[in-house]
Amino acid sequence: MKRTLSAIVAGIIALVAMSCETANLSDRLATPNFNVTADGNTLIVAWEKVAGAAYYEVSLDPGSTAKTDKTIHRFEDLQYNSTYIVSVRAIATDAEKNSKATEKSVKTAERIVPAYREWVPTYGAAAQAISNNGRWVVGGNDRSGFVLDLSTDEMTEFTSAEFYDVADDGTAVGSDHSENPDGDAAILIGDKVVKIKGVAELADTYAMSCATGITPDGSYVVGWFYDHNESAYFAQQYGYVVPFCYDVLNNRISVPTVGNRVYNEAAATAIKSVTPERELLGYEQSVGIHNIIWKDEYTPFEYAHFQYNEQYEPVFSMGDTQNFFTQKGSYIYGKAVDYANGQVSYAAAFDRKNNQLMTFIGGSVTAMSEDGIAYLNDVPYYIGTTSYVIDTKTGVYDEWTRLEDWLFDEHDIDIAAFEPITDENKDDGLLLEGVIVVAASEDGRKIVGITNTNNGWVTFVVDFDGEGRPGLN
């Protein structure tokens, strides 16, 4: 009997609870009926007024939540060509009566990007590199630097850091000058410049260091450090300047394995560039300057293209302190030196797949794309009025095209008509003389260049898929 009575009481309690819950649900505010539309990279959310609502919560995922007593809200400055989830909820004075939230998915518009854009950094930094995916540009010069997001045209400047390479997520590497005027190898994480711990400890008498390259996934960084003590362990192998590698995920600093040297001693050895597969490109400064390649940090380096005679005197070498890999490492570009004929320098590119050295008239190849387009400066006859272009796939290396002409003929981009900056045309955008193309994205569809003016370095970006009138930022 007691069990039966207990069961009856429990049933009554459950029925009362269900009744109260039903009553609470019926007392809730009505779920807002809303629409969301995309206008460029802005989302406009509008809904019908809900009786009894004190205000409304409008949420964006990814993003934030806004509170408003209006029936319309705008989310601005979003990523272009991106999908967002929008939800709206009516809020009552009694929280138990808040409405349910409804969700809708919406995509922002494709961004219409100008074919030509330029920026004048406040502190005079010059562009150095573009990320493989073509979204980020970084620069550095005279202890100042910048990171530029081409998806928003927003440039963030730094007064005590320089940047020389950038990953696909915007992680930049370079040098921090906030404490050491000569610089310490550093990595930009978010908006914080962080010195890479452990680099200084590799040296016996540390002076300075710099991070020069990063893989597209941001997991691996390369660079060099300076050791004043020529008798130190690593300095005996590499000289005063010693290469280093930094495995970010494992927080591990190392020095790559030395190779079979042609010369017993070196004055300096540095890493300048790294491929997505962690191949390393550097240079050895000994009897001349010679580019060296590590398959990975554990494999002894080999010379990229180095000829010498029976007396071990250099004859011809792909070698310069400013030679780099293309984004995926198909080419090495920069300079080569003919030692047999008076150390004559040539603009040069080395096709690693075909083991072919290509030389051109000019100062150097300052940028090169994975599809074999070489950008040169100081051509012809070293007058340096503007960049020139050679399509190496044609096999013709003594015919150059002015950058403006090549862009017009090959990509239907006409930027040659713009004149120097004046108050009247300062918002038009222009390509000044004396420009140098310094970097190309992995797909070759964006190139980055610089030119020096009375106002300092100007950075420009040409987007082969861009539209409209050039813009000045």
C-alpha positions in Angstrom: 0.0 0.0 0.0 2.8 2.3 0.9 4.5 1.6 -2.4 1.3 2.3 -4.3 0.8 5.6 -2.4 4.4 6.7 -3.1 3.9 5.9 -6.8 0.8 8.0 -6.9 2.5 11.0 -5.2 5.4 10.8 -7.6 3.1 10.7 -10.5 1.3 13.8 -9.3 4.6 15.6 -8.8 5.7 14.7 -12.3 2.4 15.9 -13.8 2.7 19.2 -11.9 6.2 19.7 -13.1 5.2 19.0 -16.7 2.3 21.4 -16.4 4.7 24.2 -15.0 7.2 23.5 -17.8 4.4 23.7 -20.4 3.2 27.0 -18.8 6.8 28.4 -18.9 7.2 27.4 -22.5 3.9 29.1 -23.4 5.0 32.2 -21.6 8.2 32.5 -23.7 8.5 35.4 -26.1 7.9 34.5 -29.8 10.9 33.4 -31.7 12.0 36.3 -34.0 11.4 36.0 -37.7 14.4 37.5 -39.4 16.2 37.9 -42.7 19.9 38.4 -43.4 21.5 39.8 -46.5 25.1 40.3 -47.6 26.3 43.6 -48.9 30.0 43.1 -49.8 31.6 42.1 -46.5 28.7 43.6 -44.4 25.8 41.5 -43.2 22.4 43.3 -42.6 20.1 41.5 -40.2 16.5 42.6 -39.9 13.5 41.1 -38.0 9.9 41.7 -37.0 9.2 43.3 -33.6 8.4 40.7 -30.9 5.7 41.7 -28.3 7.1 42.0 -24.8 10.8 42.0 -25.8 13.1 44.3 -23.8 15.8 44.0 -26.4 17.4 41.5 -28.8 20.6 39.5 -29.0 22.1 39.2 -32.5 24.9 36.7 -32.7 27.5 36.0 -35.4 29.5 32.8 -35.6 32.4 33.2 -36.0 32.2 36.6 -34.4 30.5 38.3 -31.5 27.0 38.9 -30.0 25.4 42.4 -30.0 22.5 43.7 -27.9 20.0 46.1 -29.4 16.5 47.5 -28.9 16.2 48.1 -32.6 15.0 45.6 -35.2 18.0 45.8 -37.5 21.7 45.3 -37.0 24.8 45.4 -39.2 28.0 43.3 -38.9 30.7 45.2 -40.8 34.3 44.6 -41.9 33.9 40.8 -42.2 36.0 38.4 -44.3 35.0 38.3 -47.9 33.8 35.1 -49.5 33.2 33.6 -46.0 30.3 31.7 -44.5 28.7 32.9 -41.2 25.9 31.7 -38.9 23.5 34.4 -37.7 21.1 34.0 -34.9 18.5 36.3 -33.3 16.9 36.0 -29.9 14.3 38.1 -28.1 15.2 39.0 -24.5 12.5 39.5 -21.8 12.8 41.2 -18.4 12.3 37.7 -17.0 15.1 35.6 -18.3 13.0 32.5 -18.2 10.8 34.0 -20.8 13.6 34.7 -23.4 12.7 33.4 -26.8 14.5 30.6 -28.5 17.2 31.6 -31.0 16.9 30.8 -34.7 19.9 30.5 -37.0 20.5 31.2 -40.7 23.7 30.7 -42.8 24.9 33.4 -45.1 28.0 34.0 -47.2 29.7 37.3 -47.8 30.4 38.4 -51.3 33.5 37.8 -53.4 35.8 40.8 -53.0 36.5 42.9 -56.0 40.2 43.7 -55.8 41.9 46.4 -57.7 44.6 45.2 -60.2 47.0 47.6 -58.6 47.4 48.8 -55.0 50.1 50.6 -53.1 50.9 51.6 -49.6 53.4 54.1 -48.1 54.5 52.7 -44.7 54.8 55.4 -42.0 58.2 54.3 -40.8 59.8 53.5 -44.1 59.8 49.7 -44.1 60.2 48.0 -47.5 58.3 44.9 -48.6 60.3 41.7 -48.4 58.0 38.7 -49.0 54.5 37.4 -49.7 52.9 34.3 -48.2 52.5 31.2 -50.5 48.8 31.7 -50.5 49.1 35.3 -51.6 47.2 36.8 -48.6 50.0 38.3 -46.5 52.9 40.7 -47.3 55.6 41.6 -44.8 58.4 44.1 -44.8 61.4 45.3 -42.9 64.0 48.1 -43.0 66.0 50.1 -40.6 64.4 48.5 -37.4 60.9 49.0 -38.6 58.5 46.6 -40.3 54.9 45.8 -41.3 52.4 43.0 -41.9 49.9 43.6 -44.6 46.7 41.6 -44.9 45.6 41.8 -48.6 42.2 40.4 -47.8 41.4 43.6 -46.0 44.2 46.0 -47.2 45.0 46.5 -43.5 48.7 47.3 -42.7 50.0 46.8 -39.2 53.3 48.6 -38.6 56.0 48.0 -36.0 58.7 50.4 -34.9 61.2 47.9 -33.4 60.9 44.8 -35.6 61.7 43.8 -39.1 60.0 40.9 -41.0 61.4 38.8 -43.8 59.0 36.0 -44.4 55.4 35.0 -43.5 53.3 31.9 -43.3 49.8 31.4 -44.8 48.2 32.3 -41.5 50.0 35.6 -41.1 52.7 34.4 -38.7 55.7 36.5 -39.6 59.4 36.0 -38.8 62.3 38.4 -38.7 64.2 40.3 -36.0 63.2 42.1 -32.8 65.2 45.3 -32.1 63.4 46.5 -28.9 66.3 45.4 -26.6 69.2 44.6 -28.9 69.8 47.3 -31.6 71.4 44.7 -33.9 68.3 42.4 -33.6 67.3 39.1 -32.1 65.5 36.4 -34.2 61.8 36.7 -33.6 58.4 35.4 -34.6 55.2 37.4 -34.7 52.4 35.5 -32.9 49.1 37.4 -33.2 50.1 41.0 -32.6 53.1 40.1 -30.3 56.7 40.0 -31.5 58.3 37.2 -29.5 62.1 36.5 -29.4 62.9 32.9 -30.3 64.3 31.4 -27.1 67.3 29.2 -27.4 69.0 30.9 -30.3 71.4 33.0 -28.2 72.3 30.0 -26.1 73.7 28.3 -29.2 76.5 30.9 -29.4 79.5 31.1 -27.1 79.7 34.9 -27.4 76.3 35.9 -28.8 75.9 39.2 -30.8 72.7 39.1 -32.9 70.4 36.9 -34.9 67.6 36.9 -37.5 64.9 34.6 -38.6 64.7 34.6 -42.4 62.2 32.0 -43.5 59.1 30.1 -42.4 57.2 27.2 -43.9 53.7 28.0 -45.2 52.1 26.0 -42.3 54.1 28.1 -39.8 55.7 25.0 -38.2 59.3 25.5 -39.1 61.6 28.6 -39.0 65.1 29.1 -40.2 67.7 31.9 -39.8 71.2 32.6 -38.5 73.0 33.9 -35.4 76.4 35.7 -35.0 79.0 34.4 -32.7 82.0 36.7 -31.8 84.1 33.7 -30.7 85.7 32.2 -33.8 86.9 29.2 -31.7 83.4 28.3 -30.6 82.1 24.9 -31.6 79.6 26.0 -34.3 81.7 28.9 -35.4 84.5 26.5 -36.3 82.1 24.7 -38.6 80.4 27.6 -40.1 82.2 30.9 -39.4 81.1 33.9 -37.4 77.6 33.6 -38.8 75.9 30.2 -38.1 72.6 28.8 -39.5 69.8 27.6 -37.2 66.5 25.8 -37.5 63.5 26.1 -35.1 60.9 23.4 -35.0 57.9 25.5 -33.6 55.6 22.6 -32.7 58.3 20.8 -30.7 60.0 24.0 -29.5 63.4 22.7 -30.6 66.4 24.8 -31.8 69.1 23.1 -33.8 72.1 23.8 -36.1 71.9 21.8 -39.4 74.6 19.3 -40.3 77.6 20.7 -42.0 78.5 19.5 -45.5 81.7 18.5 -47.4 83.3 21.8 -47.8 85.5 22.7 -50.8 87.4 25.1 -48.5 88.3 24.2 -44.9 87.2 27.5 -43.4 84.2 29.7 -43.9 83.7 33.3 -42.7 80.0 33.0 -42.5 77.1 30.6 -43.3 73.4 31.5 -43.2 70.1 30.1 -44.2 67.9 32.4 -46.3 65.0 30.3 -47.5 63.0 27.1 -46.7 60.5 25.1 -48.8 57.3 23.6 -47.5 59.1 20.2 -47.2 61.8 21.9 -45.1 64.6 21.9 -47.7 67.0 24.7 -46.8 68.8 27.2 -49.0 71.8 29.1 -47.6 75.1 30.5 -48.6 78.7 29.9 -47.6 81.1 32.8 -47.6 84.6 31.5 -48.0 86.7 31.9 -51.2 83.7 33.7 -52.8 80.1 33.2 -51.9 78.4 29.9 -52.9 74.8 28.8 -52.4 74.3 25.5 -50.5 71.3 23.3 -50.1 70.3 21.0 -47.2 67.7 18.3 -48.1 66.8 18.6 -44.4 68.6 19.8 -41.3 70.0 16.3 -40.7 71.6 15.8 -44.1 74.9 17.4 -45.0 74.6 20.3 -47.3 75.6 20.3 -51.0 76.6 23.1 -53.3 73.8 24.4 -55.6 75.9 25.1 -58.7 79.6 25.4 -58.1 82.5 24.8 -60.5 86.2 25.0 -59.5 89.5 24.0 -61.1 92.2 21.6 -60.0 93.7 24.2 -57.7 90.3 24.6 -56.1 90.0 28.1 -57.4 86.3 29.0 -58.0 85.4 29.2 -61.7 81.6 29.7 -61.7 79.1 29.7 -58.9 75.4 30.3 -58.2 76.1 32.4 -55.1 74.9 35.5 -53.4 73.7 36.5 -49.9 70.3 37.5 -51.3 69.5 34.3 -53.4 66.2 32.6 -52.5 64.0 29.6 -53.3 60.8 30.2 -55.2 57.8 29.4 -53.0 57.9 25.6 -53.5 61.6 25.4 -54.2 61.5 24.7 -57.9 64.1 27.5 -58.7 66.9 29.3 -56.9 67.0 32.9 -58.1 69.3 35.9 -57.7 72.9 36.2 -58.9 75.7 34.0 -60.2 79.3 34.9 -60.4 81.9 34.1 -63.2 85.2 34.0 -61.3 87.2 33.0 -64.3 86.5 36.3 -66.0 87.1 38.8 -63.3 84.2 37.9 -60.9 81.5 39.2 -63.3 78.0 38.9 -61.7 75.0 37.9 -63.7 71.3 37.9 -63.0 70.6 34.1 -62.7 68.1 31.4 -61.9 68.8 27.7 -61.3 66.1 25.2 -62.4 66.5 22.5 -59.8 64.2 20.0 -61.7 66.2 20.1 -64.9 69.6 21.0 -63.2 69.9 24.0 -65.5 71.5 27.3 -64.8 70.0 30.3 -66.7 71.9 33.7 -66.8 70.6 37.0 -67.9 71.9 40.5 -68.5 71.0 42.6 -65.5 71.8 43.2 -61.8 69.9 40.3 -60.4 66.7 38.3 -60.5 64.8 39.9 -57.6 61.7 37.7 -57.7 60.6 34.5 -59.5 57.4 32.5 -59.8 57.0 28.7 -59.7 56.0 28.8 -63.4 59.3 30.2 -64.4 58.6 34.0 -64.7 61.7 35.9 -63.7 61.6 39.6 -62.6 64.9 41.5 -63.1 66.3 44.8 -62.1 69.0 47.0 -63.7 68.1 46.0 -67.2 69.1 46.9 -69.8 72.7 48.1 -69.3 72.2 48.5 -65.6 70.2 51.8 -65.8 67.6 50.4 -63.5 64.6 52.5 -64.6 62.1 49.8 -63.9 61.7 46.0 -63.6 61.9 43.7 -66.6 60.4 40.3 -67.1 61.6 37.1 -68.8 59.5 34.0 -69.3 62.2 31.4 -68.9 59.9 28.7 -70.4 60.5 30.1 -73.8 64.2 29.3 -73.6 65.1 32.8 -74.7 67.1 34.6 -72.1 68.3 37.7 -73.9 65.0 39.3 -74.6 63.3 41.2 -71.8 60.0 43.0 -71.6 59.3 46.1 -69.5 57.1 45.2 -66.5 54.4 47.7 -67.6 54.3 46.2 -71.2 54.3 42.6 -69.9 51.4 43.3 -67.6 49.4 44.9 -70.4 50.2 42.3 -73.0 49.9 39.2 -70.8 47.3 40.2 -68.2 45.5 43.2 -69.7 46.5 45.4 -66.8 47.3 48.9 -67.9 49.3 50.8 -65.2 51.8 52.6 -67.4 49.7 55.7 -67.8 49.7 56.8 -64.2 51.8 59.8 -63.3 53.9 60.7 -60.2 51.9 61.5 -57.1 50.4 64.9 -56.9 47.6 66.4 -54.8 45.3 66.0 -57.8 46.0 62.3 -58.5 47.2 60.9 -55.1 44.1 58.7 -54.9 44.5 57.2 -58.3 47.4 54.9 -57.7 50.5 54.7 -59.9 53.5 52.7 -60.8 56.6 54.8 -60.3 59.9 54.4 -62.2 62.7 52.6 -60.4 60.5 49.8 -59.1 61.8 46.4 -58.0 59.6 43.3 -57.9 60.6 41.5 -54.7 58.2 38.5 -54.4 55.5 36.4 -56.1 52.8 34.2 -54.6 52.9 30.4 -55.1 50.4 30.5 -58.0 52.2 33.5 -59.5 49.0 35.6 -59.6 50.2 38.3 -57.2 53.5 40.1 -57.3 54.9 42.5 -54.7 57.3 45.4 -55.5 58.9 48.4 -54.0 60.1 51.8 -55.1 62.0 54.5 -53.2 60.6 58.0 -53.1 61.2 61.2 -51.3 58.6 60.0 -48.8 60.4 56.7 -48.3 59.6 53.2 -49.6 56.4 52.6 -51.4 55.1 49.0 -51.5 52.8 47.9 -54.4 50.9 44.8 -55.2 49.7 43.7 -58.7 46.9 41.2 -58.7 46.6 39.5 -62.1 42.9 38.6 -61.2 42.1 42.1 -60.0 39.7 44.6 -61.5 38.9 48.2 -61.5 41.0 51.3 -61.1 44.2 51.1 -59.1 44.0 52.3 -55.6 46.3 54.2 -53.1 46.2 53.0 -49.5 
